[in-house]
Amino acid sequence: MKNKLISSTILASSLLLSTLSYANTDDANHWSVGAGRYVFTLSSDNDYANDDTFSGYNLTAGYAPNNHFQIRASYFSLESRDFSNLDSTGYDLMAYGGVGFTQKGFRGYGGAGFFSEEWKTSFDSESFSGLQLGGGVGYNWGQVALDFVIRFRQADKYEDLISKPATYVAVSANLNVSYLF
């Protein structure tokens, strides 16, 4: 009986120590914050000269519970390429599945989410929101990651601005550098 108790104690303590040791070796970085360049275009297949294009910057924050899933939010502030008094501000919220969120190496992912933005001039504003699909590629160096992300928005959400019948595409893209911790 005494030998079983000693053996059980040694076994339990070695399992506990190995679990604690394994938990302490998790050097994955689950959180990220970053900044980058952001571009948005609303274009039609009939009239490329009248595309609405915006560019500016974005700020991002994300959480990845593991190497294969991440929730990422982005805030963006953009200026129109064609109209100096037209600005766009808003945010994206995306859920991505893929690889490379917490571990060093290649990053590749796709997902779905939500966008909300407001186009403003000095005398008027218009708000848009809807669903979007997107994906990205990049590289994770451990503490720093570089990503190129492209998203396709619901173009029909911009129907108040559409004057000619055509097929419209609403696309946003950004290049981000993130700090992972």
KEZA-997915 format. One record per residue: residue in one letter; x, y, z of N, C-alpha, C, CB in turn. Coordinates in steps of 0.05 Angstrom, whole numbers, plus 5000, padded with zeros to 4 digits. Atoms other than C-alpha are relative to their C-alpha. Glycine has a CB too. Example, Ala and Ser with C-alpha at 12.3 -4.5 7.8 and 13.67 -1.06 7.14 Angstrom:
2
A501849765000524649105156501850245000498050015025;S498449764999527349795143498550225014500950094971;
***
This chain:
181
M501649765000500050005000501750255000498150005024;K498349774998505650475018501550054973502149975023;N498749975026509250344951498150114979501049734991;K501949885018502850494913499650305004497349855002;L500349724993502051154949502450164990499650035030;I497649865009509251354935500150014969502649865010;S500050015029508651134862497950194988499449724990;S502249825009502051514854500850295004497449945015;T499249724994505052144886502250084979501250025028;I497949945020511252114840498750044972502149784999;L501349985026506751994779498450264997498249764995;A501749755000501952564797501750254999498250015024;S498349765000507553054811501550034974502049995024;S498649985026511252884747498150094978501349734992;L502049915020504852974706499550305004497449845003;L500549724994503553644741502450174990499650045030;L497649855008510753884729500250014969502549885012;S499850005029510553674656497950184987499849714988;T502149825010503954034646500750295004497349945015;L499149734995506654664678502350084982500950035030;S497849955018513054614637499050054972502049775000;Y501149975027508954534573498550274998498149774993;A501549755001504455124591501950244999498350035025;N498049775001510655574602501550024974501949975023;T498649995025513555394534498350124978501049734992;D501849885021507655714497501050284995497050005010;D499049735007511356294465498450134978503049974992;A501749895020505656434418499050285008497649814994;N501049734995503457154411497150004990501750214985;H502850025006495857174413498850274992498549885023;W501149735005494657934410501750144979499950175026;S498549845020496658414354498750284998500049864973;V500949735007496259154340501850094977500350215025;G498449935024498459474275498950254986500149784981;A500749775016497960024224500849944971501350265010;G499450055028498060054149498650194981499449734992;R501149855022495860334083497549864991502050034976;Y502650125007488560234062498950144975498050045024;V501249905025485160313994497349874997501849944976;F502750105006477760243976499250114972498050095021;T501049925026474660253906497249884995502049904978;L502750085010467460223882500150044970497750165014;S499749985029467760073808497849854985502849904991;S502050135016463059873752501449884976497850204991;D498950135024464259423692499550174975498849734997;N500649835023461559973645501550264998497150065000;D498949735000464960613666502350025020497850215006;Y497749994982471960563696500950285006502349854987;A499249734995472961313691498650125024499450174975;N501549894978467761433745500249825025497250034993;D499650164976470460943797500450195024502549804997;D499549854975470361203868502249865015497450015018;T497750114987477161083898500950175024502349964980;F499149874975479461253969502649875008497949995022;S497550124988486261164002500650165026502350014980;G499249884974489061304071501449805017497550125014;Y498750184981491160934133498049845016501850165019;N501850154982488360414180501649915024498949754985;L499050114976489560164250498649745006499750205025;T501250264995488459434269500649905028501049814979;A499650154975487659014331498849724996498750155025;G501150275004486758264333500749825024501149884975;Y499550214980486357654378499849734986498050025024;A499950275011488256954356500249805023502349964980;P499850204978486556404407501849774993497249895006;N498150215008490755914366501150084973498549724998;N498649945025494855894302498250004976502249804996;H501850045023488755764258497550185000499249724999;F502549834998483456284279500750275011497849875017;Q499549734990483557044289497550174996502450124987;I501949795002478557594302501650264997498050015025;R498449755004481158264274498150234994502049964976;A501549755005478258964276501950214988498750115027;S498449795013480659544233498450265000500849924971;Y501149735003479260284236501550134977500250175026;F498749875023480560674172499050294997499549854974;S500649735007480761404151501250064973501250215022;L499249995028480961534076499150274988498849774985;E500849765016480762114027499549914971502350215001;S500750065028477662103958502350084981497450134992;R498049935020482462083900499150224981500749754983;D501149815020477862503856498850265012498049874984;F501449774987474262973905501450075026497049945005;S498449934977478563343955498450045026501650254995;N501649954976472763494002498449755009498150234995;L501450254993470262764006501849825015498949864974;D498550184983472762324063498349765008501050155025;S501450254991471061624087501449915025500149784978;T499050124976471861354157498249775008500150215024;G501650234992469660694186501649785012498449894976;Y498650224988471460014211499249744986499449985030;D500550285009471859274190500249835025502149924978;L499750214980470758684236499949744986497750035022;M499850255016473058014208500749775018502150034978;A499250254988473657294231501449844978497549845011;Y498350145019479256924195500749725009502550164994;G498950274995481156194190502349954981497849784996;G497650055017487955974164502349905016500750264985;V497550084986495155894187501750245004501549784984;G497949794995500656324217499250225018500850114975;F500849774983496856754267501750025025497149965008;T498549994975500956564328502849894998498649865022;Q497450135003507056194301501550124977499749704997;K498249895021512956424259499649864974502949985009;G500250115026512556324185497950134983499549705002;F502049915019507756404127497350035013499949814976;R502749964992500856684140498250004975499650285015;G502050015021494956524095497349955012500749784979;Y502650024987487656604113497750114983500150145027;G502449905012480556744091497850025021499149824976;G502249974980474156954126497850184991501250095026;A502349835004467957364132499750205022497449834996;G500449804979465757964170498150224992502650125008;F501949775001462358644173501650254995498350025026;F498849745003464059344150497950225006501150044971;S501749774996461260024168501750254994498850015029;E498449755007463460694139498150234995501749954975;E501449755005461261414130501650174980499450155026;W498849825019462761844070499050285007499249934970;K500749734991462962584089501150214981501050055028;T499049765013463463244053499450225021498550064972;S500449784982463063934085497050065004501450254990;F502949944998455463944074498249765001499250174977;D501750245000453063224073501549755009498849964971;S498750264993454462514096498149774992500749995030;E501550245008452261814076501349765014499949964969;S498950244986453061164116499449754985498949995029;F500350265013454060464090501049785019501649994973;S499050234985454659784124498949754988499150035030;G500950255011454159064105502149785005499650024971;L498350234997457658394099502350014980498549744997;Q497750015018464358254067501449735003501950235005;L498350245001468857664048502850094995499049784980;G497349915005476357714049502049785006500650245016;G497850184995483057384054502650155000500149774980;G497449874999490357534064502349804999500250175024;V497550144999497457304059502150175014501049914971;G498049854986503557504098502149825012498850185021;Y497950144986509257304142500150095029502850044987;N499849954971509957254218502949945009498049825016;W497350034990516957374247500149955030501750254993;G500250054971514657244319498950245014502849945010;Q500949754987514057954346498850194979502250145014;V501049825022512458284278498849834978502450184990;A501350145023507858074221499450214979497549855009;L500749835023506758364152497849854985502550054981;D502350125013500058244118499050174976497749955020;F501649885022496658404051497349885001501449974972;V502750104996489158344059498250134978498950075028;I501949895019483658424007497249905008500649904970;R502750074992476158434021498050104979499350145027;F502149945019469958433976497550065016499649774980;R502449914985464158834004497549964983500350295008;Q502650005014456758803986499750264985497649965020;A500149755016456659303929497250124999500849944971;D502749895000449059373932499550195023498049775000;K500349814978449859743998500650294992501949915023;Y499349735010452460333957498050094978502950004989;E501949955022446260343911499050294999497749825002;D500849715001444461063931501950174983499950115029;L498049855015450861293896500149914971502749965012;I499850115027449960863834497950134982499649695001;S501849855018447061263776499449854974501150274994;K500350145025448060793717499749705005502450054981;P500250294996445760073711502549864990497549894985;A497550155006451859623712500449805023502450194997;T499150174979455259093753502250145016501049724989;Y498149854983458959413812501549805018498550215016;V498350154981464559143855501150205020502349854985;A498949834978466559433922502349845013497850075021;V497750154990473659223942501750185017501749904976;S498049854984478259443998502549825003498850075028;A497450144996485559254007501750165018501449954972;N498149864983490859414058502549845004498750065027;L497450114994498059284074500650095029502350094980;N499749944972499359234149502649895011497749895016;V497850104983505259174196498949995028502650184998;S501150044973503258894264502149915020497849794999;Y498450094977506558804331498449795014500750245019;L501450234987504758134363501149975028500549744983;F499250044971504758024438498149805013500050275015;
***
